[in-house]
């Protein structure tokens, strides 16, 4: 079933994001996490390619098992890195054969081991190129796209970022999942600006629970999301006084409050970045009031 139809017919919901383990020895533990999080009744779960698209084959098998064994509607990531019309069509066709009907079209991250990598040399240069291609060649597939409330790191301006956001929707994007953020005002401002441009699709906010100071700083360095100064100071103080246990507690409290405020403000749901861990998402999800 197309996820946009599930969104339109359901009330507010939780969705999840997982990344496929690189080695199959880790799969049993991975699916243990998936099974534990089923109690949250997620509307769907997205499955990444992994950095640089390196785990595409794993992603395909995992989304199949997520659909067939776990009974969770999967949203498979597609990225431009190394993509050709042939392998994109092959991947999407394999998804459809497994009754997986939804993809998240992304530009993706440059391979970490290729310092000379240039997206301009790729056949598909932007996430919007994937949207156009999949919509044309696989018209029955549901398409989600990424949104950046604080603008993409490489965008020359916020105006330019919104222009391409609109283009992705015009080309066939059915709903938006945002990059993580920590100030809810940027999400609501993002939604208001999209509506002002005539974009009226669901915008699902991405929420990341901070579990340690080290991981927080690493993730923020990758995505460029701004963390409020008071929150960062509180995390650093918590770490100094109680280590990562104290940071974890504060991070879960913040993420729970953030998610509840988003729901109370009218967000269609919240998309939790699980980092393949169950405990934090369970604590957040079970505390939310819909």
N, C-alpha and C positions, 0 to 999 in steps of 0.2 A: 504494500500500500504506500502511496506517496505521503511523505511526512507532512507536507503542507495541508493535506486533507485531514490528517490526525490533529494538527494544530488547530485547524478551523472548527473541528467538531468537538474538541475537548476544552476543558477549562484550563486554568494555570497548571503548569507541570514542571517536572525536573527532567533534564536530559543530561547525558554524561559524555565525557570524552576519554578514550583510552588510546594508548600507543602499543603496537604489537611488539612483544619481546623479540630481540634479535635471534636468540637461540631457542630451539624447540624444547630444550630441557626446562625452560622457564614457563612453558605454556600451562602446565597443570596449576601452578600458583596463580598465573594470570586469570585462568577461568574460575579459580576459587574466589578471586576478587569480584569477577563479574557476577557470580552466583550470589555472593553476599550482598551486592548492591541491587539485586533484583527486588529486594524488599521495598525499595524506594519507588517501585513501579515507574521506571523511567519511560518517557514517551518514545525516546530513541536513544541510541548511543553512536557517537561518531568514532571512527577508527582511523588513526593517522597512517601516513606512509612511513613515518620515521624521517629523520633528517636526510634531505637530499633524495628522498624516494627510495632509499636503500632497502626497505622492507616491504616492497610492493607485493611480492608473492605471499609473504606472511599475512599481509593485510587481507588479501583475497580469501585465504583459507579461514582466517579468524572471523571475518564478517559472515562467511557461510555458517560457521559453527555458532556464532552469536544469534543468527536468525533461526537456524534449524534446531539447535540443542538448548540454547538459553532462552529462546522465545522473545528476544529483544530486537526491535526494528533497527537495523544498522544503517548508518550513513557513512559511506566509504569516501575517504579523501582521494582526490585526484590532483596531481601537481604537474607543472609544466616541465620540470627537470628531466631531461632526456626523453621527453614524450614525443611520439610521432602519431599521425592519424591512425596508423595500423595498430600500434600497441594500445592506444586509448580505446579504440573500438573493440579490440580483443578483450581488454579488461572489463569494459562496460558490458559487453555481451556475456562474459563469464558471470558477472554479477547478476544479470537478468536471468540467466539459466538457473541460478541459485535462488531466484525469487527475491533478490535484493534490488530495490527500485530507486534508490536515492544516492546521490553523490554530492560532495562538497567540493566545488571547483576553486582551486587555489593556485597562485603562482608557485608557492613553495619556497624553501630556503636553498641557497646555493650549497653544493656539496662542500663539506668542511675541508676535504682533502684536495680541493682544486682551487688554488688561489687565483687562477686566471679565468675562472668561470665567468661567463658573460651571458645574461639572459637574452641579449640581442642576437646571439648566435643560435638560439633555440627556435624550433618550428613554432611552438606555442610560447609566446613571450609574456603573456599576462593571463591571470585567472579568467578574464573576460573572453579570451580566445577559446578556452576550454568550454565556457558556457555556450558560446556560439556554435562550436563544433558539436557538442553533445546534444544540444537542442535540435540541431539540423539532422544529425545522423541517428540519434536515438530519442525520438520525440516523446516517448512514453516515460522517460526517466525524470524523476524529481530532482531539481537542482537547487542546492543552497550555495550561498556565497559568503565570503568573509567581509566584515565591516570593521573599521578602525575609528572608534570614537575620538581618539587623540591623534588621528591621521597616521598613515603609514610612515615608517621611518624614512623611506626613500622618496616620499612624495614632496615635490617642490613647494607645495602650498596646500592649505586646507581646501581652498576653492577647487584646486585640481583634483584632490582626493574625492571630493563630493561629485565632481563631474564623472569620474570613472565609476563611482559607486552607482550612480544613476544608470550609467551605460550597462553595467552588469545586470541590473534589474530589467532594463529595457530589452536586453538580449535573451532573457529567459530565467534569471534568478528568481526563485519563488519565495525565499525568506533569507534573512541575514543572521549569521551568528557573529557576535563581536569578539574582537581580541579582548584579553583581560584588561581590567581597569580597576581602580580603587576608589575613585570619586564618582559617586552615582550621578552627580550633576552633569558630567560629561556624557553619560549615556542618555539622559533625558534631553539634553541639548542636541545631541546627535539625532535622536528620533524626531525632534521638532523641526530640525533643518531638513531632514529627509521629507517630512510631510509637506514642508514649504516648497519642495521641489516636485511635489506630486507623486512621491514614492509612498505607497500605502501597502507595504508588505510587513509581516511580523518581523520584529527585530529582537532577537534572543540574546540577552546579555551573558557574556562569559565571566564566570567567577572562579578565581583561583584561591583556595585556602593556603595560606602560608604555613609551612610546617617546620621550617628552620631558617635561620638568618642566612646561611650560606646558599641554600637553594633559592631563597627569595631574590638575593642579589644576582645570582646567575640567570634566573629566568627573566628578571627585569632587564638585564643587559642584552638579552636576545630580542625582546619584543619592544623595548623602549617605553613601556607604560610608566607613567609617573606615579610615584607613591607619595601620598601626603606627608609633609614633613613631620607632623605630630605623630603619625602612625609609625613612621620609620624610627623616630626617636624612642617611641614606646617599645618597639621591637628590640632596639639596641639595648635599652635599659633592662628589658626583661631577660635578654640573653646574658647581660653582665651579672644579673642577680640570680638567675635560675637556669641558665643554659637553654638548650633547645626545648626542654620540656615546658619551660615558661613561655618561650616563643610560640610553641605549638598551641598552647592554651589561648594565648592572645590572638593568634592567627585565626583559630576556629571561631572565637567570639566575634572577631571583626567580620569574617566571611558570612557568618550566620546573620548578623545584623545587616550587612550589605545586601544579602539576598532577600531578606524580608522586606527591606525598604524598597527594593526593586519591584517585588511582587505587589506591595501595597501601593506603589506608584503607577501600576498598570502594565508592567512588563508581562508578556505572554507566558513566561516561565523563566527558569534560570538554567544555564548550561554550566555544569560543574566540571572543571578540569581535574580529573581524578588522580593524575600522576600514577595510575595503576595501584592506588591504595584505597582500601575500603573504609578504614576507621574514620578518617576525617569527613568523608562524604556522608557516611551514615550519621555522624553527629550533627552535621549541618542539615541534611535532608529531613531527618526525623524531628528536628526542632522547628521546621518551617510550618507556618499556618497559611493555608490556602483559602 
